[in-house]
Amino acid sequence: MIPSDVAPAPHDAPSASSEKPVILVIDDSRVIRRAITKILANEFTLVEAENGEAGWQQLAADERVQVVITDVEMPKLDGYALICRIRAADVQHLRDIPVIVITGAQDDQTRERAFACGATDFVIKPIDGVQLLARARAHARLDQTTRKLNETAKSLEEQTAVDPLTELHSRRYFAQRAAQDIAFAKRHGQDLGVIRIDFDNFRNIYKHYGDDACDQMFLWLASLMRANTRAEDTPARIRGGEFAILAPSSDVSEASVVCERLRAAVADAVFEHDGARVPLTVSVGLATLNGDRLDTIEDLLARAEQRLTLAKAAGGNQLGVGYEQEVPAPEEAIIEQPDIETALRMLSNGEGGKLAPYLPELIARVVPLIELCDKQLELDIGVTLQNLRERLGIVK
């Protein structure tokens, strides 16, 4: 039930002089918007929109918004399409903004579809005021931290030609080299490819494993990038967990070979952290100078980013080369909860990226089998199993 009043905890309440974080509430029900406003108004400035299209316009116009709370079923633009549009935005802070979805308690399909589109979190109906307030606080802090980290990273990257962690090229060097390569390609009538690479489900990986594991992931990916690119290519870490490759003298077909080689290398390689195997895949986006008729590296990176987002929304572990390609809509990419046999078959067919929304349920199903093997075969993995149960929230 929605409580009549929810007072913020004293230690979490902002000071009277501080500016309140801004939350955008998108719902076609005025009653729900008012209820959410009543719960959050003490700590946040609430901005409202009555449908997805109006919400998008408000979000794009107001840089102060730190969290989006949205319903799914809405006129003009529903919640799924809104989330996909946000994750495909040209602007970094829009792509990264936390999106909390309002959904029914038993509506697993809605949650799975929204996760595939890029939702960050869920609040179950009927709305629990304490839970909503806690989620809003946490995600507002996350957005604030993400913005500060991006600003700091951008400042540092602009000061060096080499990324200090991965020893790939930095964003500064990448941009400078791109300007030279684009000018050369135009003079000589050649093409040029710009490739964007991101880990699939990176937010969830970061939440589970933390900074050290992610740093090791970046080093691991950098090694694969060096091994699977040509001498004339320029692989770079352009920000945080975002990577890119400049592929001169490459049209769509030739650059796609580089993309697929790297994607397959990541899917086939093994990454381990603390002795445990962590399944990793990447999604890849590709733009080309002649194919997209763009003149600057900023525009080419933005186009590649859009296609990367399409690849993620379609299930991940794949290449996005253009809006004209046959990319299934997010709702079409969602499958029903697979059983173990189906999951194994999909994995062997290279469709592991489509299993991402279902991995917690799948691993929870096989935990009893692993426990039995531990007892019968004396594998001595009890501590590992206990850690696994705790991460999954399984009560023995």
C-alpha positions as CSV (number, residue, x, y, z in Angstrom):
1,M,0.0,0.0,0.0
2,I,1.1,3.6,-0.5
3,P,1.7,5.2,2.9
4,S,0.0,8.5,3.7
5,D,3.4,10.0,4.5
6,V,7.0,8.9,4.4
7,A,9.5,11.0,6.3
8,P,13.1,10.8,5.3
9,A,15.6,9.3,7.7
10,P,17.3,12.1,9.6
11,H,20.9,11.2,8.5
12,D,19.8,11.0,4.8
13,A,17.9,14.2,4.7
14,P,19.6,16.9,2.6
15,S,20.4,20.2,4.3
16,A,18.0,23.1,3.8
17,S,20.6,25.0,1.7
18,S,21.4,22.2,-0.7
19,E,19.7,21.8,-4.0
20,K,17.4,18.8,-4.2
21,P,18.1,16.1,-6.8
22,V,15.6,16.1,-9.7
23,I,13.5,13.1,-10.5
24,L,11.3,12.8,-13.6
25,V,8.1,10.8,-13.0
26,I,6.4,9.5,-16.2
27,D,3.0,7.9,-15.9
28,D,-0.3,8.4,-17.6
29,S,-2.1,8.1,-14.2
30,R,-2.4,11.4,-12.4
31,V,-3.1,9.4,-9.2
32,I,0.2,7.5,-9.4
33,R,2.1,10.6,-10.2
34,R,0.7,12.4,-7.2
35,A,1.3,9.3,-4.9
36,I,5.0,9.2,-6.0
37,T,5.3,12.9,-5.6
38,K,4.0,12.7,-2.0
39,I,6.5,10.0,-1.1
40,L,9.5,11.7,-2.6
41,A,8.8,15.5,-2.4
42,N,10.7,16.0,0.9
43,E,14.0,15.0,-0.6
44,F,13.6,15.5,-4.3
45,T,12.3,18.0,-6.9
46,L,9.7,16.1,-8.9
47,V,9.1,16.8,-12.6
48,E,6.1,15.0,-14.2
49,A,5.1,13.8,-17.7
50,E,1.9,12.0,-18.7
51,N,3.3,9.8,-21.5
52,G,6.6,8.5,-22.8
53,E,7.0,11.1,-25.6
54,A,6.4,14.0,-23.2
55,G,8.8,12.4,-20.8
56,W,11.5,12.1,-23.4
57,Q,11.1,15.8,-24.4
58,Q,11.3,16.8,-20.7
59,L,14.4,14.6,-20.1
60,A,16.2,15.9,-23.2
61,A,15.5,19.5,-22.2
62,D,16.4,19.3,-18.4
63,E,20.0,18.3,-17.6
64,R,19.3,18.4,-13.9
65,V,17.2,15.1,-14.0
66,Q,19.2,12.4,-12.2
67,V,16.6,9.6,-12.0
68,V,13.7,8.6,-14.3
69,I,10.7,6.7,-12.8
70,T,8.4,5.4,-15.6
71,D,5.4,3.2,-16.1
72,V,5.4,0.7,-19.0
73,E,1.9,1.0,-20.5
74,M,1.5,4.5,-21.7
75,P,0.2,6.3,-24.8
76,K,2.3,7.8,-27.6
77,L,5.5,6.1,-26.4
78,D,5.5,3.2,-24.1
79,G,8.1,2.5,-21.4
80,Y,10.1,0.0,-23.4
81,A,10.5,2.3,-26.3
82,L,11.4,5.2,-24.0
83,I,14.1,3.2,-22.3
84,C,15.6,2.1,-25.6
85,R,15.6,5.8,-26.8
86,I,17.3,6.9,-23.6
87,R,20.0,4.2,-23.9
88,A,20.6,5.2,-27.6
89,A,20.9,8.9,-26.8
90,D,23.8,10.9,-28.2
91,V,24.4,12.5,-24.8
92,Q,26.5,10.6,-22.3
93,H,24.5,11.5,-19.2
94,L,21.2,10.5,-20.8
95,R,22.6,7.1,-21.7
96,D,23.8,6.6,-18.2
97,I,20.8,7.9,-16.3
98,P,19.2,5.4,-13.9
99,V,15.7,4.3,-15.0
100,I,13.3,2.8,-12.4
101,V,10.3,0.9,-13.9
102,I,7.0,0.6,-12.1
103,T,5.7,-2.9,-12.7
104,G,3.2,-5.5,-11.3
105,A,4.4,-7.9,-8.6
106,Q,4.0,-11.0,-10.7
107,D,4.7,-9.5,-14.1
108,D,8.0,-11.3,-14.9
109,Q,7.7,-10.7,-18.6
110,T,7.5,-7.0,-18.2
111,R,10.6,-7.0,-16.0
112,E,12.5,-9.2,-18.5
113,R,11.6,-7.0,-21.4
114,A,12.5,-3.8,-19.6
115,F,15.8,-5.3,-18.4
116,A,16.6,-6.1,-22.1
117,C,15.9,-2.5,-23.1
118,G,18.2,-1.2,-20.3
119,A,16.1,-0.6,-17.2
120,T,18.1,-0.1,-14.0
121,D,15.7,-1.1,-11.3
122,F,12.1,-1.9,-10.5
123,V,9.5,-0.9,-8.0
124,I,6.6,-3.4,-7.5
125,K,3.0,-2.4,-7.4
126,P,1.3,-1.6,-5.1
127,I,4.0,0.9,-4.4
128,D,5.9,0.6,-1.1
129,G,6.8,4.1,-0.1
130,V,9.9,3.2,2.0
131,Q,11.2,1.0,-0.8
132,L,10.7,3.7,-3.5
133,L,12.4,6.3,-1.3
134,A,15.4,4.0,-0.7
135,R,15.7,3.2,-4.4
136,A,15.4,6.9,-5.4
137,R,18.1,7.9,-3.0
138,A,20.5,5.1,-4.1
139,H,20.1,5.8,-7.8
140,A,20.3,9.6,-7.4
141,R,23.6,9.1,-5.6
142,L,24.7,6.7,-8.4
143,D,23.9,9.2,-11.1
144,Q,25.7,12.0,-9.2
145,T,28.8,9.7,-8.8
146,T,28.7,8.6,-12.4
147,R,28.6,12.2,-13.6
148,K,31.6,13.2,-11.4
149,L,33.6,10.1,-12.5
150,N,32.9,10.9,-16.2
151,E,34.0,14.5,-15.7
152,T,37.2,13.4,-13.9
153,A,37.9,10.6,-16.5
154,K,37.4,13.0,-19.4
155,S,39.8,15.6,-17.8
156,L,42.5,12.9,-17.2
157,E,42.1,11.4,-20.6
158,E,42.6,14.8,-22.3
159,Q,46.0,15.0,-20.6
160,T,47.6,11.8,-21.9
161,A,48.0,9.9,-25.1
162,V,48.0,6.4,-23.4
163,D,45.4,5.0,-21.1
164,P,47.3,4.3,-17.8
165,L,45.4,1.1,-17.0
166,T,45.1,-0.8,-20.3
167,E,48.0,0.9,-22.1
168,L,45.7,1.2,-25.1
169,H,45.5,4.6,-26.8
170,S,43.6,7.3,-24.9
171,R,40.6,9.2,-26.1
172,R,42.8,12.3,-26.8
173,Y,45.1,10.3,-29.1
174,F,42.2,8.5,-30.7
175,A,40.6,11.8,-31.6
176,Q,43.8,13.3,-32.9
177,R,44.6,10.2,-35.0
178,A,41.0,10.1,-36.3
179,A,41.2,13.6,-37.5
180,Q,44.4,12.7,-39.5
181,D,42.9,9.4,-40.8
182,I,39.6,11.1,-41.9
183,A,41.5,13.8,-43.7
184,F,43.7,11.2,-45.5
185,A,40.7,9.1,-46.4
186,K,38.9,12.1,-47.9
187,R,41.9,13.1,-50.0
188,H,42.4,9.6,-51.4
189,G,38.8,8.6,-51.8
190,Q,39.1,5.9,-49.2
191,D,36.7,4.7,-46.5
192,L,37.2,4.5,-42.7
193,G,35.5,2.5,-40.0
194,V,34.8,3.5,-36.4
195,I,34.0,0.7,-34.0
196,R,32.5,0.9,-30.5
197,I,32.8,-2.0,-28.0
198,D,31.1,-2.4,-24.6
199,F,30.7,-5.3,-22.2
200,D,27.2,-6.7,-22.1
201,N,25.4,-6.3,-18.7
202,F,28.4,-4.2,-17.4
203,R,26.3,-2.6,-14.6
204,N,25.3,-5.9,-13.1
205,I,28.9,-7.2,-13.4
206,Y,30.2,-4.1,-11.6
207,K,27.6,-4.5,-8.8
208,H,28.6,-8.2,-8.3
209,Y,32.4,-8.0,-8.6
210,G,33.5,-4.4,-7.9
211,D,36.3,-2.2,-9.1
212,D,39.2,-4.7,-9.0
213,A,37.5,-7.3,-11.2
214,C,36.4,-4.7,-13.7
215,D,40.0,-3.4,-14.0
216,Q,41.1,-6.9,-14.7
217,M,38.3,-7.2,-17.3
218,F,39.5,-4.0,-19.0
219,L,43.1,-5.4,-19.2
220,W,41.7,-8.7,-20.5
221,L,39.7,-7.0,-23.2
222,A,42.6,-4.7,-24.1
223,S,44.8,-7.8,-24.7
224,L,42.2,-9.3,-27.0
225,M,41.8,-6.0,-28.9
226,R,45.5,-5.9,-29.6
227,A,45.5,-9.5,-30.7
228,N,42.6,-9.2,-33.0
229,T,43.2,-5.8,-34.8
230,R,45.5,-5.0,-37.7
231,A,48.7,-3.0,-37.4
232,E,47.1,0.0,-39.0
233,D,44.1,0.0,-36.6
234,T,44.0,2.2,-33.5
235,P,42.4,0.5,-30.5
236,A,41.6,2.8,-27.6
237,R,39.9,3.0,-24.2
238,I,37.8,6.2,-24.6
239,R,36.2,6.4,-21.2
240,G,35.6,4.0,-18.2
241,G,34.3,0.7,-19.7
242,E,34.0,2.2,-23.2
243,F,36.4,1.0,-25.9
244,A,36.8,1.9,-29.6
245,I,38.8,1.0,-32.7
246,L,39.7,3.2,-35.6
247,A,39.9,1.1,-38.8
248,P,41.4,3.1,-41.7
249,S,40.9,2.0,-45.4
250,S,37.9,-0.1,-44.3
251,D,34.4,-0.1,-45.7
252,V,31.4,-1.8,-43.9
253,S,32.3,-5.2,-45.1
254,E,36.0,-5.0,-44.2
255,A,35.4,-3.3,-40.8
256,S,32.7,-5.9,-40.0
257,V,35.4,-8.6,-40.2
258,V,37.4,-6.8,-37.5
259,C,34.3,-6.5,-35.4
260,E,33.2,-10.1,-35.7
261,R,36.8,-11.3,-35.0
262,L,36.9,-9.4,-31.8
263,R,33.4,-10.3,-30.7
264,A,34.0,-14.0,-31.3
265,A,37.4,-13.8,-29.5
266,V,35.7,-12.4,-26.4
267,A,32.9,-14.9,-26.4
268,D,35.4,-17.8,-26.8
269,A,38.0,-16.7,-24.3
270,V,37.9,-17.4,-20.6
271,F,38.0,-14.7,-17.9
272,E,38.5,-15.7,-14.3
273,H,38.3,-13.7,-11.1
274,D,39.3,-15.1,-7.8
275,G,39.5,-18.6,-9.4
276,A,35.9,-18.4,-10.7
277,R,35.0,-18.2,-14.3
278,V,33.0,-15.1,-15.2
279,P,31.1,-15.4,-18.6
280,L,31.7,-12.2,-20.6
281,T,30.5,-11.0,-24.0
282,V,30.6,-7.7,-25.8
283,S,28.3,-5.9,-28.1
284,V,29.8,-3.9,-31.0
285,G,28.6,-0.9,-33.1
286,L,30.0,0.1,-36.4
287,A,29.9,3.4,-38.4
288,T,31.8,4.2,-41.6
289,L,32.9,7.5,-43.1
290,N,31.5,6.9,-46.6
291,G,28.6,4.6,-45.7
292,D,27.2,7.1,-43.1
293,R,28.3,10.3,-44.9
294,L,29.6,11.8,-41.6
295,D,32.6,14.1,-41.4
296,T,33.8,14.2,-37.8
297,I,35.0,11.6,-35.3
298,E,32.4,12.8,-32.8
299,D,29.6,12.1,-35.3
300,L,31.0,8.7,-36.2
301,L,31.4,7.7,-32.6
302,A,27.8,8.8,-31.8
303,R,26.5,6.7,-34.8
304,A,28.5,3.7,-33.7
305,E,27.2,4.2,-30.1
306,Q,23.6,4.1,-31.4
307,R,24.2,0.9,-33.2
308,L,26.0,-0.6,-30.2
309,T,22.8,0.2,-28.1
310,L,20.7,-1.6,-30.7
311,A,22.9,-4.7,-30.5
312,K,22.6,-4.7,-26.7
313,A,18.8,-4.3,-26.9
314,A,18.7,-7.2,-29.3
315,G,20.3,-9.6,-26.8
316,G,24.0,-8.6,-26.8
317,N,27.0,-10.5,-28.1
318,Q,26.5,-9.2,-31.6
319,L,27.4,-6.5,-34.1
320,G,25.1,-3.6,-35.0
321,V,26.0,-2.0,-38.3
322,G,22.9,0.1,-39.1
323,Y,19.3,0.9,-38.4
324,E,18.5,-0.6,-41.8
325,Q,19.7,-4.0,-40.8
326,E,17.4,-6.8,-39.5
327,V,17.6,-6.1,-35.8
328,P,14.6,-7.5,-33.8
329,A,12.8,-5.0,-31.6
330,P,13.5,-5.5,-27.9
331,E,10.2,-7.2,-27.3
332,E,10.9,-9.6,-30.1
333,A,14.3,-10.5,-28.6
334,I,12.7,-11.6,-25.3
335,I,12.1,-15.3,-24.9
336,E,10.2,-17.2,-22.3
337,Q,12.1,-18.4,-19.3
338,P,14.3,-21.2,-20.8
339,D,14.8,-24.5,-19.1
340,I,18.4,-25.8,-18.6
341,E,18.4,-27.9,-21.8
342,T,17.3,-24.9,-23.9
343,A,19.8,-22.7,-22.2
344,L,22.7,-25.1,-22.9
345,R,21.6,-25.4,-26.5
346,M,21.4,-21.6,-26.9
347,L,24.9,-21.3,-25.4
348,S,26.3,-23.9,-27.8
349,N,24.7,-22.0,-30.7
350,G,26.4,-18.7,-29.7
351,E,23.2,-17.2,-28.3
352,G,24.5,-16.7,-24.8
353,G,23.8,-13.0,-24.9
354,K,20.0,-13.6,-25.0
355,L,20.2,-15.5,-21.7
356,A,21.4,-12.5,-19.7
357,P,17.9,-11.7,-18.2
358,Y,17.5,-15.3,-17.1
359,L,20.9,-16.1,-15.6
360,P,20.0,-15.6,-11.9
361,E,17.0,-18.0,-12.3
362,L,19.0,-20.6,-14.3
363,I,21.9,-20.7,-11.9
364,A,19.5,-20.9,-8.9
365,R,18.1,-24.0,-10.6
366,V,21.4,-25.8,-10.9
367,V,22.7,-25.0,-7.4
368,P,21.0,-28.1,-5.8
369,L,22.7,-30.2,-8.5
370,I,26.1,-28.7,-7.7
371,E,25.6,-29.2,-4.0
372,L,24.8,-32.9,-4.6
373,C,27.9,-33.3,-6.7
374,D,29.9,-31.6,-4.0
375,K,28.7,-34.2,-1.4
376,Q,28.9,-37.3,-3.6
377,L,32.1,-36.5,-5.4
378,E,33.9,-34.7,-2.5
379,L,34.7,-31.6,-4.6
380,D,35.3,-29.5,-1.5
381,I,33.6,-26.4,-2.9
382,G,31.3,-25.7,0.1
383,V,32.7,-22.2,0.7
384,T,32.2,-21.3,-3.0
385,L,28.7,-22.6,-2.9
386,Q,27.9,-20.6,0.2
387,N,29.2,-17.4,-1.4
388,L,27.1,-18.3,-4.5
389,R,24.0,-18.7,-2.5
390,E,24.5,-15.4,-0.7
391,R,25.1,-13.5,-4.0
392,L,21.8,-15.0,-5.4
393,G,19.9,-14.6,-2.2
394,I,19.2,-18.3,-1.9
395,V,18.1,-19.3,1.6
396,K,19.2,-22.9,2.4
